[in-house]
Amino acid sequence: MNFEIIDHKIDRRCLISIQGEDEIFEMMKDNVQKYNVFLYKFEGKLFLQVYIEKKSFTPRFFSMIKLISTFRETDNYYSVMVDITENRGVGIIKELLSIRSITLGETYVIGNRIYLTFRYHHDYSIQLTTELIKWMDNEHRLRIENVRHSRTFIDGMSMLNRTLPLKIIQTSTLMPDGHGPLYDIARKYPDTVTEVDVRSMSIMSIKCISYATKKIMIPRIDIISEENCIYETIELSGSLMDRVLKLNELRIPRLATILELRNGRLFNTTIVPAENADEYITIYSKFMKNSSQYDPRIDLYSNINENVWSML
């Protein structure tokens, strides 16, 4: 995979935080440990899934958190699902994600605050700033933590892997039949790499950002940057949409999904927490069970390390 086509294109990131209001945040308010979290939209509500390493637990904290109804246990983690729909300040998530080029990146909790990273193209800095100013008051308890240049894809995932073990899973099929802007881009501009906004808060559509090597001339796409050949499409249906919604329903987080066409095959490269990798493969297998005509394959299933990137 040619990561150079992606790196430094969506070139800015903004980290904000909002105060959590559920009982779990009251329990955690004096805790300085960083816990990875993932956001899901399901049945009209916004949920936050908190992952806590077992080795970081104190007996007192465990005795409290295990009483929460959504408490789950895996080999190395405890997790709880928290409904934050009514949390003051969460409305800004939807507002920011409605701005062209903006996607949600790393999310985590420290103490009783929820930290949210938004990635965006510099041409949309004014829109982002305008929206932040609207929400900057005591009522919404929002803070701007930093605004910086984006990391490269590999650097970002490698840093996250230090605190949350990750697996990278690459699958491929023959280019499937289908209609819509993503299919048109793949067929007419096969050198394009597309990043799927897997942390999207919408249950009706998926935002996709396509990085091209030349100007794309097809209908139903929005231009993020003509100079940098970056485009945004909205997918409303199809197998990609079905799979994303199913993975959200089953609370299987994804850190990134990248699509590219090579030699007539559509490659899907997805990064998930190592704890959820088997579940992800199970869902993939179910979706591909009746799709043998597309020759589905699992091309790579690996921990993230310095050598894995050259295998893609």
C-alpha positions in Angstrom: 0.0 0.0 0.0 1.2 3.5 -0.9 0.8 5.4 2.4 2.4 8.5 0.8 -0.9 9.1 -1.0 -2.6 9.5 2.4 -0.1 11.0 4.7 -0.2 14.8 5.4 -3.3 15.2 3.1 -5.8 15.5 5.9 -3.2 17.5 7.6 -4.7 18.9 10.8 -6.0 17.5 14.1 -7.9 19.1 16.9 -8.2 17.5 20.4 -11.1 18.6 22.6 -12.5 17.2 25.8 -16.0 17.3 27.4 -16.9 16.4 31.0 -18.6 13.0 31.4 -21.7 12.9 33.5 -22.6 9.2 34.0 -21.9 7.4 37.3 -18.7 5.8 35.8 -17.1 9.2 35.4 -17.8 10.0 39.0 -15.9 6.8 39.9 -13.0 7.8 37.7 -12.7 11.5 38.4 -9.5 11.1 40.5 -7.9 8.5 38.1 -5.1 9.8 35.9 -4.9 6.6 33.9 -5.7 6.9 30.1 -8.5 4.5 29.0 -9.3 3.9 25.3 -12.9 4.4 24.4 -15.0 4.0 21.3 -18.2 5.8 20.3 -21.3 4.1 18.7 -24.6 5.3 17.5 -27.3 2.7 17.9 -31.1 3.1 17.8 -30.8 6.8 17.9 -28.6 6.9 21.0 -24.9 7.7 21.5 -22.9 5.2 23.5 -19.3 5.2 24.8 -17.5 1.9 25.3 -14.7 2.1 27.8 -11.9 -0.4 27.8 -9.9 -0.9 31.0 -6.9 -3.1 31.3 -7.2 -5.7 34.1 -3.7 -5.0 35.3 -4.6 -1.3 35.9 -7.6 -2.1 38.1 -7.6 -1.5 41.8 -9.9 -3.9 43.9 -12.0 -0.9 45.0 -12.6 0.3 41.4 -13.4 -3.2 40.3 -16.0 -3.7 43.0 -17.8 -0.6 41.8 -17.5 -1.1 38.0 -18.6 -4.7 38.0 -22.1 -3.6 39.2 -22.7 -1.6 36.0 -25.3 -3.5 33.9 -23.2 -3.3 30.7 -20.0 -4.7 32.3 -18.1 -7.2 30.1 -14.9 -9.2 30.6 -12.4 -10.5 28.1 -9.0 -12.0 28.6 -7.2 -8.8 29.2 -9.8 -6.1 29.6 -13.0 -5.1 31.4 -15.4 -2.9 29.4 -18.6 -1.0 30.1 -21.0 0.6 27.7 -22.2 4.1 28.8 -25.1 6.0 27.3 -23.9 9.6 26.8 -26.8 10.8 24.7 -27.9 13.3 27.3 -24.4 14.4 28.2 -24.0 18.1 27.8 -21.5 18.9 25.1 -21.8 15.7 23.0 -23.9 17.6 20.4 -20.6 19.1 19.1 -19.6 15.7 17.8 -22.4 15.6 15.3 -21.8 19.3 14.3 -18.1 18.8 13.7 -18.6 15.6 11.7 -21.1 17.4 9.4 -18.2 19.6 8.2 -16.5 18.4 5.0 -13.2 16.5 5.5 -13.7 16.1 9.3 -13.5 12.6 10.7 -13.2 11.3 14.3 -9.8 9.9 15.3 -8.5 8.7 18.7 -10.9 8.8 21.6 -10.1 8.2 25.2 -11.0 9.0 28.9 -8.8 10.4 31.6 -10.5 11.1 34.9 -14.0 12.3 34.3 -13.3 13.8 30.9 -13.9 12.4 27.4 -11.1 13.3 24.9 -12.0 13.4 21.2 -9.6 13.9 18.3 -10.9 15.3 15.0 -8.9 15.1 11.8 -9.5 17.7 9.0 -8.0 19.4 6.0 -6.6 22.9 6.6 -9.1 24.5 4.2 -11.8 23.8 6.8 -10.1 25.4 9.8 -12.5 28.3 9.8 -15.6 26.2 9.9 -14.1 24.0 12.7 -13.1 27.1 14.7 -16.6 28.7 14.2 -18.3 25.6 15.5 -16.0 25.3 18.5 -16.6 28.9 19.5 -20.4 28.3 19.6 -19.9 25.5 22.1 -17.2 27.2 24.3 -19.2 28.1 27.4 -19.5 26.8 30.9 -22.8 25.0 30.2 -21.3 22.6 27.7 -18.1 22.0 29.7 -16.0 21.8 26.6 -12.2 22.5 26.4 -9.9 22.8 23.4 -6.8 20.7 24.4 -4.6 21.3 21.3 -4.6 21.9 17.6 -1.7 20.4 15.7 -0.5 18.9 12.4 -1.7 15.3 11.8 0.6 12.4 12.2 1.4 9.9 9.4 -0.9 6.9 9.3 1.8 4.5 10.4 3.0 6.8 13.3 -0.5 7.3 14.5 -1.3 3.5 14.6 2.1 2.6 16.1 1.7 5.1 18.9 -1.8 3.8 19.7 -0.5 0.2 19.6 1.7 1.0 22.6 -1.3 1.5 24.9 -3.9 -0.7 23.1 -2.6 -3.9 21.3 -3.8 -3.8 17.7 -4.2 -6.3 14.9 -4.2 -5.4 11.2 -6.5 -7.5 9.0 -6.4 -7.3 5.2 -9.1 -9.1 3.1 -9.8 -8.9 -0.6 -12.4 -9.9 -3.2 -12.8 -9.6 -6.9 -14.2 -6.2 -7.6 -17.9 -6.6 -6.7 -20.9 -5.4 -8.7 -22.4 -2.3 -7.3 -23.4 1.3 -8.0 -22.5 4.5 -6.3 -19.6 7.0 -6.2 -17.2 4.6 -4.4 -17.7 1.9 -7.1 -17.3 4.5 -9.8 -14.1 5.8 -8.3 -12.6 2.3 -7.9 -13.4 1.4 -11.5 -12.4 4.6 -13.3 -9.5 5.7 -11.0 -8.0 2.5 -9.7 -5.0 4.3 -8.1 -7.2 6.0 -5.6 -7.1 5.0 -1.9 -10.2 5.5 0.1 -10.4 5.9 3.9 -13.7 4.9 5.5 -14.9 6.9 8.5 -15.5 3.8 10.7 -16.1 6.0 13.7 -19.0 7.7 12.0 -21.9 8.7 14.3 -24.5 8.3 11.5 -26.6 5.2 11.3 -27.9 6.2 7.8 -24.7 6.8 5.9 -20.9 6.5 5.9 -18.5 9.3 5.1 -15.6 8.1 2.9 -12.5 10.2 2.0 -10.7 9.3 -1.3 -7.1 10.2 -2.0 -6.5 10.3 -5.8 -3.4 10.8 -8.0 -5.3 13.1 -10.4 -8.5 15.0 -10.6 -11.6 12.9 -10.4 -14.5 13.7 -12.7 -17.6 11.8 -11.7 -20.9 13.0 -10.3 -22.0 12.8 -6.6 -18.7 13.5 -5.0 -17.6 16.5 -3.0 -14.2 18.2 -3.4 -12.2 18.6 -0.2 -9.1 19.9 -2.0 -8.8 20.1 -5.8 -5.1 20.9 -5.3 -4.4 17.8 -3.2 -6.9 15.6 -5.1 -9.0 14.7 -2.0 -12.7 13.9 -2.3 -15.5 13.1 0.0 -18.4 10.7 -0.8 -21.3 9.6 1.3 -22.4 5.9 1.1 -26.1 5.2 1.8 -26.4 1.5 1.1 -24.5 -1.6 0.0 -22.4 -4.3 1.6 -19.9 -1.8 3.1 -22.8 0.0 4.9 -24.3 -3.3 6.0 -21.0 -4.5 7.5 -20.2 -1.2 9.3 -23.7 -1.2 10.9 -23.4 -4.8 12.0 -20.0 -4.3 13.5 -21.3 -1.3 15.4 -24.3 -3.3 16.6 -21.9 -6.0 18.0 -19.7 -3.3 19.6 -16.6 -4.3 17.6 -14.4 -1.2 17.4 -12.3 -0.4 14.4 -9.4 2.1 14.3 -9.2 2.5 10.6 -10.5 0.9 7.3 -8.8 1.6 4.0 -10.0 0.4 0.6 -7.9 0.1 -2.6 -8.1 -1.7 -5.9 -5.1 -3.7 -7.1 -5.1 -6.1 -10.1 -8.9 -6.3 -10.2 -9.2 -7.1 -6.5 -10.7 -4.8 -3.9 -8.6 -4.8 -0.7 -10.0 -3.9 2.7 -7.4 -3.1 5.3 -8.9 -2.8 8.8 -7.2 -2.2 12.1 -9.0 -3.5 15.3 -8.1 -4.0 18.9 -6.4 -7.4 19.2 -9.1 -8.4 21.7 -11.7 -8.0 19.0 -9.9 -9.5 16.0 -11.5 -13.0 16.2 -15.0 -11.4 16.4 -14.2 -9.3 13.4 -13.1 -12.3 11.3 -16.3 -14.2 12.4 -18.4 -11.3 11.1 -16.4 -11.1 7.8 -16.8 -14.9 7.3 -20.6 -14.6 7.7 -20.8 -11.8 5.2 -18.7 -13.7 2.7 -20.4 -17.1 3.2 -22.6 -16.7 0.1 -20.2 -14.6 -1.9 -17.8 -17.3 -3.3 -18.2 -15.8 -6.8 -16.1 -12.9 -5.6 -13.2 -15.2 -4.4 -13.0 -13.8 -0.8 -9.6 -14.1 0.8 -7.9 -13.2 4.1 -4.6 -11.8 2.9 -3.1 -10.6 6.2 -3.8 -11.2 9.9 -1.1 -9.8 12.1 -0.1 -7.9 15.2 1.1 -4.4 14.4 4.9 -4.1 14.3 7.5 -2.3 12.3 7.6 -5.0 9.7 3.9 -5.4 9.0 3.5 -2.3 6.9 5.7 -3.5 4.1 3.5 -6.6 3.7 0.4 -4.6 2.7 
